[in-house]
């Protein structure tokens, strides 16, 4: 689904990145990357601000 470079890119752009409500930062980036690689049931959602700019990226596990 996603990879380390994609998550790093979002962080370098200054975007807030969350996976199941957990904020991703450099301390937990590797662990979160493993979770997303091993489980392909996550949906990516881009969150905009009032100016219409992307301000965050949320990954949420899709439940059946």
Secondary structure, 3 states (H helix, E strand, C coil): CCCHHHHHHHHHCCCEEEECCEECCCCCHHHHHHHHHHCCCEEEEEEECCCCCEEEEEEEECCC
